[in-house]
Amino acid sequence: MLILKPESSIPLVSQIVDGLRRMIGDRSLQSGAKLPSIRAFAAAHGVSVFTVVEAYDRLVAQGWLVSRANAGFFVKRRPGDAPAPGEPATADLNFDARWYLKQIFESRSLPIKAGCGWLPHDWLFEDGVRRSLRQLATDGAELGGYGSPHGHMALRALIAETLAEQQIAATAENVLLTQGSSQALDLAARRLVKPGDAVLVDDPGYPNQMYMLRYLGAKLVGVPRTPQGYDTAALEALIAEHRPSVFFTQPRLQSPTGSVTPIAQLYRVLQIAEANGLTLVENDLYADMDPQQRPSLASLDQLRRVVHIGSFSKTISPNLRVGFVAAAPGLVEELTQLKMVSGLTSSDITERIAFGALTEGRWRKHLKSLRERLADAHGQVSQRLVALGFELFGEPKAGLYLWARHPDLTDAAELSRQVAGDGVMLGPGHLFLVQPRTTGWLRFNVAFSQDERLWQVLAQQIAQQASG
């Protein structure tokens, strides 16, 4: 029986969460048991519906409950539990990781988003978007019909000019606009990967991409990521063993490690790719956050065997969902056909908004300010992590992420579940591994890691582990 104490200094939400966790832990609530509806629970305990919603959401995020559409909330089966009626008898590790990614890693309800993958609202180019929207309204937006299959021509031409500044010789014919970098990666994967293919990916690397490739039937082969970029000896050995045809990679400001590949390694990777008939899909979506002009695989290869992917969603606004693929014209045409088959055209209106924001005169000033803010945040967060005893994988001083671990916090997944109850979203390392396993590594988004409450929670966890 769950008894709430409204007069207590402990918030009602925390009382509900702790009480239900205790009941699940002592088996008063069995695996698969259905909880009262939100309204029924609220009425029975004399609390608001909003209080119950937040408590149930926290329990889902922490892995105690599962939400089923049109059915309600149920106690989630945990290791060692007997399957509930109608539930599969075996656990699916990849499914659990996908669920965890959705429910906590991308949960916007937690107030401290130290593990998220986006910028804070006030770091984005909101003014530029608003000015572009006003201009679009003044000019008159075309609401009938569809956009061009390749995307808004003016934006494609602008992207080609930007690529030229990065020493990538391109025209609009080399550019296909997409709904963010995610669609760009999906199109490349569906064109280049067949069921059963061995595919190289960064390890640790990008979780959504790994799930996408597995869904296509690919066998993932992880290329170890080092603070200096790639382990090229391991790369050559993996190619010899698995004979892959594609390598999906992120040389610059890589997620989750923040590492940057030096030019000598880029040349070596291209040599290895040339010798083994390997196509390289280069995800360069953090290029605008980099204060340094660096070579890319595409600039060294000139789009012969490199497919180059970028995005404006990280730096203008995630809601615009505007990204692009740059590739040889023949491949661009094939990707365009796939784009049309799966979703027709991308949004001409959002592409026009992005184009207006990029050309209204303040874009470069915004990027300069953003890069400076990120550099300052890197310095502050690095110091706080080191002061608490964390080991840093590297110190990129640019981009969004730091990859770190603490000797006393050996299970980042369990740590993340625990601190979610304190309103903290962490980026547990197992989500980023090709073969998920227990690890202490955590991804910190420096733009969201300056809240003093984060450091208090981490210090408490470290102290508890030390005393235990």
C-alpha positions as CSV (number, residue, x, y, z in Angstrom):
1,M,0.0,0.0,0.0
2,L,1.4,3.4,-1.0
3,I,0.9,6.1,1.5
4,L,1.7,9.7,0.6
5,K,2.6,12.4,3.2
6,P,1.6,15.8,1.8
7,E,3.1,17.5,4.8
8,S,6.5,16.0,4.2
9,S,9.4,18.1,2.8
10,I,9.9,15.4,0.2
11,P,8.0,16.3,-3.0
12,L,5.0,14.2,-3.8
13,V,6.5,13.2,-7.2
14,S,9.5,11.8,-5.4
15,Q,7.3,10.0,-2.8
16,I,5.4,8.3,-5.6
17,V,8.5,7.3,-7.5
18,D,10.3,6.0,-4.4
19,G,7.2,4.2,-3.2
20,L,6.5,2.4,-6.5
21,R,10.1,1.5,-6.9
22,R,10.0,0.0,-3.4
23,M,6.9,-2.0,-4.2
24,I,8.4,-3.3,-7.5
25,G,11.6,-4.2,-5.7
26,D,9.9,-6.2,-3.0
27,R,7.5,-7.8,-5.5
28,S,4.4,-6.2,-4.1
29,L,4.0,-5.2,-7.7
30,Q,4.8,-8.1,-9.9
31,S,6.5,-8.0,-13.3
32,G,3.9,-7.2,-16.0
33,A,1.4,-5.8,-13.5
34,K,-0.8,-3.0,-14.7
35,L,-0.7,0.2,-12.7
36,P,-3.8,2.3,-12.1
37,S,-4.6,4.9,-14.8
38,I,-3.2,8.3,-14.2
39,R,-6.6,9.7,-13.3
40,A,-7.5,6.8,-11.0
41,F,-4.1,7.0,-9.2
42,A,-4.6,10.8,-8.7
43,A,-8.1,10.4,-7.4
44,A,-7.2,7.5,-5.0
45,H,-4.3,9.4,-3.5
46,G,-5.6,13.0,-3.6
47,V,-2.9,14.4,-5.9
48,S,-3.0,16.2,-9.2
49,V,-3.0,14.4,-12.5
50,F,0.2,16.4,-13.4
51,T,2.0,15.0,-10.3
52,V,1.1,11.4,-11.4
53,V,2.2,12.1,-15.0
54,E,5.6,13.3,-13.9
55,A,6.0,10.3,-11.5
56,Y,5.1,7.7,-14.1
57,D,7.3,9.4,-16.7
58,R,10.2,9.3,-14.3
59,L,9.6,5.6,-13.6
60,V,9.5,4.9,-17.3
61,A,12.7,6.8,-17.8
62,Q,14.4,4.9,-15.0
63,G,13.4,1.5,-16.4
64,W,10.8,0.5,-13.8
65,L,7.7,0.9,-15.9
66,V,6.8,0.6,-19.6
67,S,4.2,2.6,-21.3
68,R,2.0,0.8,-23.9
69,A,-0.1,2.8,-26.3
70,N,-3.8,2.7,-25.5
71,A,-3.2,0.2,-22.7
72,G,-1.5,2.1,-19.8
73,F,1.5,1.6,-17.6
74,F,3.0,-1.7,-16.7
75,V,5.8,-2.9,-14.4
76,K,8.7,-3.6,-16.7
77,R,10.2,-7.1,-16.7
78,R,13.7,-7.0,-15.1
79,P,16.5,-9.6,-15.4
80,G,15.5,-12.8,-13.6
81,D,11.8,-12.1,-13.8
82,A,9.5,-14.7,-15.4
83,P,7.9,-13.4,-18.6
84,A,4.5,-11.9,-18.3
85,P,1.7,-13.5,-20.3
86,G,2.2,-12.7,-24.0
87,E,5.7,-11.3,-23.4
88,P,8.7,-12.7,-25.2
89,A,10.8,-15.1,-23.0
90,T,14.1,-13.6,-24.1
91,A,15.4,-10.1,-23.7
92,D,16.5,-8.0,-26.6
93,L,19.5,-5.9,-25.7
94,N,19.2,-3.8,-28.8
95,F,15.6,-3.1,-28.1
96,D,16.3,-2.1,-24.5
97,A,19.0,0.3,-25.7
98,R,16.6,1.8,-28.2
99,W,13.9,2.2,-25.5
100,Y,16.4,3.8,-23.2
101,L,17.6,6.2,-25.9
102,K,14.0,7.3,-26.5
103,Q,12.8,7.5,-22.9
104,I,15.8,9.1,-21.2
105,F,18.6,10.0,-23.5
106,E,16.2,12.2,-25.6
107,S,13.7,13.0,-22.8
108,R,13.2,16.7,-22.7
109,S,11.3,16.5,-19.4
110,L,14.4,16.2,-17.3
111,P,15.5,19.7,-16.3
112,I,19.3,19.0,-16.4
113,K,20.1,17.7,-19.9
114,A,23.9,17.0,-19.5
115,G,23.7,14.0,-21.8
116,C,21.6,15.4,-24.6
117,G,22.6,16.0,-28.2
118,W,21.4,19.5,-28.9
119,L,22.1,23.1,-28.0
120,P,20.2,25.1,-25.4
121,H,17.4,27.2,-26.8
122,D,19.2,30.5,-26.3
123,W,22.3,29.3,-28.1
124,L,20.5,28.7,-31.3
125,F,20.0,31.2,-34.2
126,E,16.5,32.2,-33.1
127,D,16.8,35.8,-34.3
128,G,17.9,34.7,-37.8
129,V,15.0,32.3,-38.0
130,R,12.5,34.9,-37.0
131,R,13.8,37.4,-39.5
132,S,13.7,34.8,-42.2
133,L,10.2,33.9,-41.3
134,R,9.1,37.5,-41.5
135,Q,10.8,37.9,-44.9
136,L,9.2,34.7,-46.2
137,A,5.8,36.0,-45.1
138,T,6.4,39.3,-46.8
139,D,7.5,37.6,-50.0
140,G,4.7,35.1,-50.0
141,A,5.3,31.4,-49.4
142,E,4.2,28.9,-52.0
143,L,1.9,26.5,-50.1
144,G,0.6,24.5,-53.1
145,G,2.4,21.6,-54.6
146,Y,5.7,20.1,-53.5
147,G,9.3,21.4,-53.4
148,S,12.0,20.3,-55.8
149,P,13.1,16.7,-55.4
150,H,16.7,17.9,-55.0
151,G,15.7,20.7,-52.6
152,H,15.6,24.5,-52.8
153,M,18.1,25.5,-55.5
154,A,19.3,28.7,-53.9
155,L,20.2,26.8,-50.7
156,R,21.9,24.0,-52.7
157,A,24.0,26.6,-54.5
158,L,24.9,28.3,-51.2
159,I,26.0,24.9,-49.7
160,A,28.2,24.3,-52.8
161,E,29.8,27.7,-52.2
162,T,30.4,26.9,-48.5
163,L,31.9,23.5,-49.5
164,A,34.3,25.3,-51.8
165,E,35.5,27.4,-48.9
166,Q,36.3,24.1,-47.2
167,Q,38.3,23.1,-50.3
168,I,35.6,20.7,-51.6
169,A,35.0,21.4,-55.3
170,A,31.2,21.2,-55.7
171,T,28.3,22.7,-57.6
172,A,24.6,22.5,-56.8
173,E,24.5,19.3,-58.9
174,N,26.6,17.6,-56.1
175,V,24.1,18.6,-53.4
176,L,20.9,16.9,-52.3
177,L,18.9,18.5,-49.5
178,T,17.4,16.2,-46.8
179,Q,15.4,16.3,-43.6
180,G,18.4,16.7,-41.4
181,S,21.5,14.5,-41.3
182,S,19.5,11.5,-40.2
183,Q,17.7,11.3,-43.5
184,A,20.9,11.8,-45.3
185,L,22.5,8.9,-43.4
186,D,19.4,6.8,-44.0
187,L,19.5,7.4,-47.8
188,A,23.2,6.6,-48.0
189,A,22.7,3.4,-46.0
190,R,19.8,2.2,-48.1
191,R,21.8,2.9,-51.3
192,L,25.1,1.4,-50.2
193,V,24.2,-1.4,-47.8
194,K,22.6,-4.8,-48.5
195,P,21.3,-7.3,-45.9
196,G,24.2,-9.3,-44.6
197,D,26.9,-6.8,-45.5
198,A,29.7,-6.1,-43.0
199,V,29.7,-2.3,-42.4
200,L,32.4,-0.3,-40.5
201,V,31.3,2.2,-37.9
202,D,33.1,4.3,-35.3
203,D,33.2,2.6,-31.9
204,P,32.0,4.3,-29.8
205,G,29.8,6.1,-32.3
206,Y,26.3,7.3,-33.2
207,P,23.5,5.1,-31.7
208,N,20.7,6.0,-34.2
209,Q,23.0,5.2,-37.1
210,M,23.8,1.8,-35.6
211,Y,20.1,1.0,-35.1
212,M,19.4,2.1,-38.7
213,L,22.1,-0.1,-40.1
214,R,21.0,-3.1,-38.1
215,Y,17.5,-2.6,-39.2
216,L,18.8,-2.9,-42.8
217,G,20.4,-6.2,-41.9
218,A,24.0,-5.0,-41.8
219,K,26.6,-6.7,-39.6
220,L,28.3,-3.9,-37.7
221,V,32.1,-3.9,-37.2
222,G,33.4,-1.3,-34.8
223,V,36.5,0.7,-35.6
224,P,38.1,1.7,-32.3
225,R,38.2,5.5,-31.7
226,T,41.2,6.9,-30.0
227,P,41.9,10.4,-28.6
228,Q,44.0,11.0,-31.7
229,G,41.3,9.8,-34.1
230,Y,41.5,6.3,-35.6
231,D,43.4,3.1,-34.8
232,T,44.5,2.6,-38.4
233,A,46.2,-0.7,-37.7
234,A,42.9,-2.0,-36.3
235,L,41.1,-0.6,-39.3
236,E,43.3,-2.5,-41.7
237,A,42.9,-5.7,-39.7
238,L,39.1,-5.4,-39.6
239,I,38.9,-4.8,-43.4
240,A,41.1,-7.8,-44.0
241,E,38.9,-10.0,-41.8
242,H,35.4,-8.7,-42.7
243,R,35.7,-7.3,-46.2
244,P,33.3,-4.4,-45.7
245,S,32.3,-2.1,-48.6
246,V,31.3,1.0,-46.5
247,F,32.7,2.9,-43.5
248,F,30.3,5.3,-41.8
249,T,32.4,7.7,-39.8
250,Q,32.7,11.1,-38.2
251,P,36.3,12.5,-38.3
252,R,35.6,15.9,-36.9
253,L,34.4,16.6,-33.3
254,Q,33.1,13.1,-33.2
255,S,30.1,12.1,-31.0
256,P,30.5,10.9,-28.3
257,T,34.3,11.4,-27.8
258,G,34.8,14.9,-29.3
259,S,38.0,13.6,-31.0
260,V,39.3,15.1,-34.2
261,T,41.3,13.1,-36.8
262,P,44.6,14.7,-37.9
263,I,45.3,15.1,-41.6
264,A,47.9,12.4,-41.7
265,Q,45.3,9.8,-40.6
266,L,42.8,11.2,-43.1
267,Y,45.2,10.5,-45.9
268,R,45.9,7.0,-44.5
269,V,42.2,6.2,-44.3
270,L,41.8,7.3,-47.9
271,Q,44.7,5.1,-49.0
272,I,43.2,2.2,-47.2
273,A,39.8,2.9,-48.7
274,E,41.3,3.1,-52.2
275,A,43.2,-0.1,-51.8
276,N,40.1,-2.0,-50.6
277,G,37.3,-0.5,-52.7
278,L,35.8,1.1,-49.6
279,T,33.2,3.9,-49.8
280,L,33.5,6.4,-46.9
281,V,30.4,8.1,-45.6
282,E,31.6,11.2,-43.7
283,N,29.2,12.7,-41.2
284,D,30.4,16.3,-40.7
285,L,27.4,17.8,-38.9
286,Y,29.5,19.6,-36.3
287,A,31.6,21.5,-38.9
288,D,30.0,24.8,-38.1
289,M,31.0,24.5,-34.4
290,D,34.7,24.1,-35.3
291,P,36.7,27.3,-35.0
292,Q,39.5,25.8,-37.0
293,Q,39.6,25.3,-40.8
294,R,40.5,21.6,-41.0
295,P,40.7,19.2,-44.0
296,S,38.0,16.6,-44.3
297,L,37.9,13.3,-46.1
298,A,35.8,15.0,-48.8
299,S,38.3,17.8,-49.3
300,L,41.1,15.3,-49.7
301,D,39.1,13.0,-52.0
302,Q,36.9,15.5,-53.8
303,L,33.8,13.3,-53.6
304,R,35.2,10.4,-55.6
305,R,34.7,7.7,-53.0
306,V,33.5,10.0,-50.1
307,V,29.8,10.8,-49.4
308,H,29.8,14.0,-47.4
309,I,26.9,14.8,-45.0
310,G,26.1,18.0,-43.2
311,S,23.3,19.7,-41.3
312,F,22.0,23.0,-40.1
313,S,19.8,21.5,-37.4
314,K,22.4,21.7,-34.7
315,T,23.3,25.4,-35.1
316,I,20.2,27.1,-36.6
317,S,17.3,25.1,-35.1
318,P,16.6,21.3,-34.6
319,N,13.0,21.9,-35.6
320,L,14.0,23.1,-39.1
321,R,15.4,19.6,-40.0
322,V,17.5,20.8,-42.9
323,G,20.6,18.7,-43.9
324,F,22.4,17.7,-47.1
325,V,24.4,15.1,-48.9
326,A,27.3,16.1,-51.1
327,A,28.4,13.4,-53.5
328,A,29.2,12.6,-57.1
329,P,26.3,13.7,-59.4
330,G,25.4,10.2,-60.4
331,L,25.1,9.0,-56.8
332,V,23.1,12.2,-56.0
333,E,20.6,11.2,-58.6
334,E,20.2,7.7,-57.1
335,L,19.8,9.1,-53.6
336,T,17.2,11.6,-55.0
337,Q,15.2,8.7,-56.3
338,L,15.3,7.0,-52.9
339,K,14.3,10.2,-51.2
340,M,11.2,10.5,-53.5
341,V,10.2,6.9,-52.9
342,S,10.4,7.1,-49.1
343,G,9.0,10.6,-48.6
344,L,8.6,12.6,-51.8
345,T,10.3,16.0,-51.5
346,S,11.8,17.7,-48.4
347,S,10.1,20.9,-47.2
348,D,10.7,23.8,-49.5
349,I,9.4,26.2,-46.8
350,T,11.9,25.0,-44.1
351,E,14.7,25.1,-46.7
352,R,13.7,28.7,-47.6
353,I,13.7,29.6,-43.9
354,A,17.2,28.1,-43.5
355,F,18.4,29.9,-46.6
356,G,17.1,33.2,-45.3
357,A,18.8,32.7,-41.9
358,L,22.1,31.8,-43.6
359,T,22.0,34.9,-45.8
360,E,20.5,37.6,-43.7
361,G,23.9,38.9,-42.6
362,R,24.3,37.8,-39.0
363,W,25.0,34.1,-39.5
364,R,28.8,34.3,-39.3
365,K,28.6,36.5,-36.2
366,H,26.3,33.9,-34.7
367,L,28.8,31.1,-35.4
368,K,31.7,33.1,-34.0
369,S,29.7,33.7,-30.8
370,L,28.6,30.1,-30.6
371,R,32.1,28.8,-31.0
372,E,33.4,31.1,-28.2
373,R,30.6,30.0,-25.9
374,L,31.4,26.4,-26.5
375,A,35.1,26.9,-25.9
376,D,34.4,28.6,-22.6
377,A,32.0,25.8,-21.6
378,H,34.6,23.2,-22.5
379,G,37.1,24.9,-20.2
380,Q,34.6,25.1,-17.3
381,V,33.2,21.6,-17.6
382,S,36.7,20.0,-18.1
383,Q,37.8,21.6,-14.8
384,R,34.8,20.4,-12.9
385,L,35.1,16.9,-14.2
386,V,38.8,16.7,-13.3
387,A,38.2,18.2,-9.9
388,L,35.7,15.4,-9.2
389,G,38.3,12.8,-10.3
390,F,37.0,12.0,-13.8
391,E,39.4,10.9,-16.5
392,L,38.9,12.8,-19.8
393,F,39.2,10.9,-23.1
394,G,40.4,14.1,-24.7
395,E,40.0,17.9,-24.5
396,P,38.8,19.1,-27.9
397,K,37.9,22.6,-26.7
398,A,35.3,22.7,-29.4
399,G,32.0,21.0,-30.4
400,L,29.4,19.8,-28.0
401,Y,30.9,16.8,-26.1
402,L,33.3,15.6,-23.5
403,W,33.7,11.8,-23.0
404,A,34.7,11.0,-19.4
405,R,34.7,8.3,-16.8
406,H,35.2,8.1,-13.0
407,P,37.0,5.2,-11.3
408,D,34.2,4.9,-8.7
409,L,31.3,5.1,-11.2
410,T,31.7,1.9,-13.2
411,D,28.2,1.4,-14.5
412,A,27.1,4.5,-16.4
413,A,23.7,2.9,-17.2
414,E,22.8,2.3,-13.6
415,L,24.1,5.7,-12.6
416,S,21.9,7.3,-15.3
417,R,18.9,5.5,-14.0
418,Q,19.6,6.7,-10.5
419,V,20.2,10.4,-11.2
420,A,17.2,10.6,-13.5
421,G,15.2,10.6,-10.3
422,D,17.0,13.9,-9.5
423,G,16.1,15.4,-12.8
424,V,19.4,14.7,-14.5
425,M,19.8,13.3,-18.0
426,L,23.2,11.7,-18.5
427,G,24.6,10.1,-21.7
428,P,25.6,6.5,-20.6
429,G,28.4,5.1,-22.6
430,H,26.8,1.7,-23.4
431,L,24.4,3.5,-25.8
432,F,27.3,4.4,-28.1
433,L,29.1,1.1,-28.2
434,V,28.8,-1.3,-31.2
435,Q,28.4,-4.2,-28.7
436,P,26.6,-2.8,-25.7
437,R,28.2,-3.7,-22.4
438,T,28.7,-2.3,-18.9
439,T,31.0,0.8,-19.0
440,G,31.7,3.8,-16.9
441,W,32.1,6.2,-19.9
442,L,29.7,9.1,-20.1
443,R,29.0,11.7,-22.7
444,F,28.7,15.2,-21.4
445,N,27.2,18.0,-23.5
446,V,29.2,21.0,-22.3
447,A,26.5,23.5,-23.1
448,F,24.1,21.8,-20.7
449,S,26.7,20.8,-18.0
450,Q,27.2,24.1,-16.2
451,D,24.3,23.7,-13.8
452,E,25.5,23.5,-10.2
453,R,22.9,20.9,-9.4
454,L,24.6,18.5,-11.9
455,W,27.8,18.6,-10.0
456,Q,26.1,18.2,-6.6
457,V,24.3,15.1,-7.8
458,L,27.6,13.6,-9.3
459,A,29.5,14.4,-6.1
460,Q,26.8,12.7,-4.0
461,Q,27.0,9.6,-6.2
462,I,30.8,9.5,-6.0
463,A,30.6,9.9,-2.2
464,Q,28.1,7.1,-1.9
465,Q,30.2,4.8,-4.0
466,A,33.3,5.6,-2.0
467,S,31.5,5.0,1.3
468,G,30.0,1.8,0.0
